Amino acid sequence: MSRSSPFPWAMIFVAPLVAAGVAAGLWLAATAAYENIRLAQATDQILGVVAVSRDIAVDYKGRDDQAATVVLDRLAPLTSMHVVEDTATKQRALVNPWRGLTGVAPSAGMRELRLQMEVPSIACLRLAKFYASAPASLGLQRIEVRANAPEAVWQTHYDLAEGRVAVALTPRSVKTACDKTPQTTVALTFRLR
């Protein structure tokens, strides 16, 4: 009389566990890849807005209160830019890859451009780190972060004032600001001329 091997019975229990582990690993990899794509799209959108704004700023002679409209009108035909009206502020804004709004606010005389992006906290951290890694080459003037809450205040994490760094960006300060709520607002201010 031969004994049957325990192998077939073990496979009935082990195979589903292995399959579940593989599926979870694939899901995590796909999620990370998708988040990297969204970050790349957001960076493309931000740098595109800055480039268009710099082109406009060279010879802009219009009224300061119309500068954002001029910038958004120039961006609207581009396929990567989706311009909508923000129902809360009644102003036009861009839709970012996380389906939040990106406000576009040129300063008086088109000297600076402030972009305010509503993003998840993890995207906040990654955007702030990316833009702070080479601020001078991008013309970055300030990085500010605020939780998406009515009582939240802006926290400055990088401020280039008169050629010197007034407030240095530290990983701890940005992580603290970005992790206060699941959704945050990141404001990036760029020099246009």
C-alpha positions as CSV (number, residue, x, y, z in Angstrom):
1,M,0.0,0.0,0.0
2,S,1.5,3.3,-1.0
3,R,1.0,6.5,0.9
4,S,0.0,9.6,-1.1
5,S,2.3,12.5,-1.1
6,P,1.2,15.6,1.0
7,F,2.3,17.8,-1.9
8,P,-1.1,18.0,-3.7
9,W,-2.9,19.0,-0.5
10,A,-0.3,21.6,0.3
11,M,-0.7,23.1,-3.1
12,I,-4.4,23.7,-2.6
13,F,-3.5,26.0,0.3
14,V,-0.2,27.5,-0.8
15,A,-1.1,28.3,-4.4
16,P,-3.8,30.9,-3.6
17,L,-1.4,32.6,-1.1
18,V,1.3,32.8,-3.7
19,A,-1.1,34.1,-6.3
20,A,-2.4,36.7,-3.9
21,G,1.1,37.9,-3.1
22,V,2.0,38.2,-6.8
23,A,-1.3,40.1,-7.5
24,A,-0.6,42.5,-4.6
25,G,2.9,43.1,-5.8
26,L,1.7,43.9,-9.3
27,W,-1.0,46.2,-8.0
28,L,1.6,48.1,-5.9
29,A,3.9,48.4,-8.9
30,A,1.1,49.6,-11.1
31,T,0.0,52.2,-8.5
32,A,3.5,53.5,-8.1
33,A,4.0,53.8,-11.9
34,Y,0.6,55.6,-12.2
35,E,1.6,58.1,-9.5
36,N,4.9,58.7,-11.2
37,I,3.1,59.4,-14.4
38,R,0.8,61.9,-12.7
39,L,3.8,63.6,-11.1
40,A,5.5,63.9,-14.5
41,Q,2.3,65.3,-16.0
42,A,2.0,67.9,-13.2
43,T,5.6,68.9,-13.7
44,D,5.0,69.2,-17.5
45,Q,1.9,71.3,-16.8
46,I,3.7,73.6,-14.3
47,L,6.7,74.2,-16.5
48,G,4.4,74.7,-19.5
49,V,2.5,77.4,-17.7
50,V,5.8,79.1,-16.6
51,A,7.2,79.0,-20.2
52,V,4.0,80.5,-21.7
53,S,3.9,83.1,-18.9
54,R,7.5,84.1,-19.6
55,D,6.7,84.5,-23.3
56,I,3.8,86.7,-22.5
57,A,5.7,88.7,-19.8
58,V,8.4,89.8,-22.3
59,D,6.1,92.3,-24.0
60,Y,3.0,92.4,-21.8
61,K,1.4,95.9,-21.7
62,G,-2.1,95.0,-20.5
63,R,-3.8,95.5,-17.2
64,D,-2.5,93.6,-14.2
65,D,-6.0,92.3,-13.4
66,Q,-6.2,90.7,-16.9
67,A,-2.9,88.9,-16.9
68,A,-4.2,85.6,-15.6
69,T,-6.9,85.6,-18.3
70,V,-4.3,86.3,-21.0
71,V,-2.2,83.4,-19.7
72,L,-5.1,80.9,-19.5
73,D,-6.4,82.0,-22.9
74,R,-3.0,81.1,-24.4
75,L,-2.9,77.7,-22.5
76,A,-6.5,76.7,-23.3
77,P,-5.8,75.3,-26.8
78,L,-3.0,73.0,-25.6
79,T,-4.0,69.4,-25.1
80,S,-2.3,69.0,-21.8
81,M,-4.1,72.0,-20.3
82,H,-7.7,71.7,-19.3
83,V,-9.1,75.1,-18.2
84,V,-12.3,75.2,-16.1
85,E,-14.1,77.7,-13.9
86,D,-13.5,77.3,-10.2
87,T,-17.0,77.4,-8.7
88,A,-15.8,78.6,-5.3
89,T,-13.8,81.6,-6.6
90,K,-15.5,82.2,-9.9
91,Q,-12.1,82.3,-11.5
92,R,-10.6,80.1,-14.3
93,A,-8.1,77.5,-13.3
94,L,-6.3,74.4,-14.7
95,V,-7.2,70.9,-13.8
96,N,-4.1,69.1,-12.5
97,P,-3.5,65.3,-12.9
98,W,-5.0,64.6,-9.5
99,R,-8.2,66.3,-10.6
100,G,-7.6,69.2,-8.3
101,L,-7.4,72.8,-9.4
102,T,-4.3,74.8,-10.2
103,G,-4.8,78.5,-9.8
104,V,-2.7,80.8,-12.0
105,A,-1.9,84.2,-10.6
106,P,0.6,86.5,-12.2
107,S,1.9,89.3,-10.1
108,A,1.6,93.0,-10.9
109,G,3.7,93.8,-14.0
110,M,4.0,90.1,-14.8
111,R,7.2,89.8,-12.7
112,E,6.2,86.7,-10.9
113,L,3.8,83.8,-11.4
114,R,2.1,82.0,-8.5
115,L,0.7,78.5,-9.1
116,Q,-1.5,77.0,-6.4
117,M,-2.2,73.3,-6.8
118,E,-4.6,71.2,-4.8
119,V,-2.9,67.8,-4.5
120,P,-2.8,64.7,-2.2
121,S,-0.3,65.0,0.6
122,I,2.2,62.5,-1.0
123,A,2.2,64.6,-4.2
124,C,2.7,67.7,-2.1
125,L,5.9,66.2,-0.6
126,R,7.2,65.0,-4.0
127,L,6.5,68.3,-5.8
128,A,8.1,70.4,-3.1
129,K,11.2,68.1,-3.1
130,F,11.5,68.2,-6.9
131,Y,11.2,71.9,-7.3
132,A,13.5,72.7,-4.3
133,S,16.2,70.5,-5.8
134,A,17.2,73.1,-8.4
135,P,15.3,76.3,-7.6
136,A,17.7,78.8,-9.3
137,S,17.6,77.1,-12.7
138,L,13.8,77.1,-12.7
139,G,13.5,80.7,-11.4
140,L,11.7,79.4,-8.3
141,Q,11.2,82.1,-5.7
142,R,9.0,80.5,-3.1
143,I,7.4,77.2,-2.0
144,E,4.5,77.4,0.4
145,V,2.2,74.7,1.7
146,R,-1.2,74.8,3.3
147,A,-3.5,72.1,4.5
148,N,-6.9,72.1,2.8
149,A,-8.8,73.3,5.8
150,P,-10.7,76.6,6.4
151,E,-8.4,77.7,9.3
152,A,-5.1,76.6,7.6
153,V,-2.4,79.1,7.1
154,W,0.4,79.2,4.5
155,Q,3.8,77.9,5.7
156,T,6.8,79.0,3.7
157,H,9.4,76.3,3.1
158,Y,11.6,78.0,0.6
159,D,11.9,81.8,0.0
160,L,14.6,83.3,-2.2
161,A,14.8,87.0,-1.2
162,E,17.3,89.3,-2.8
163,G,19.6,86.5,-3.9
164,R,19.7,84.6,-0.6
165,V,17.7,81.8,0.8
166,A,15.6,83.3,3.6
167,V,13.9,80.0,4.6
168,A,15.6,76.7,3.8
169,L,13.6,73.7,2.7
170,T,14.0,70.7,5.0
171,P,12.5,67.3,4.5
172,R,11.0,67.4,8.0
173,S,9.3,70.8,7.6
174,V,7.8,69.9,4.2
175,K,6.7,66.4,5.4
176,T,5.1,68.0,8.5
177,A,3.2,70.6,6.4
178,C,2.2,68.1,3.7
179,D,0.9,65.4,6.1
180,K,-1.5,67.6,8.1
181,T,-4.5,66.6,5.9
182,P,-5.0,64.1,3.1
183,Q,-5.3,67.0,0.6
184,T,-3.0,70.0,0.6
185,T,-2.3,73.1,-1.5
186,V,1.2,73.7,-2.7
187,A,2.0,77.2,-4.0
188,L,5.0,77.7,-6.3
189,T,6.1,81.2,-7.2
190,F,8.4,81.6,-10.2
191,R,10.2,84.7,-11.5
192,L,9.1,85.6,-15.0
193,R,11.5,88.4,-15.8
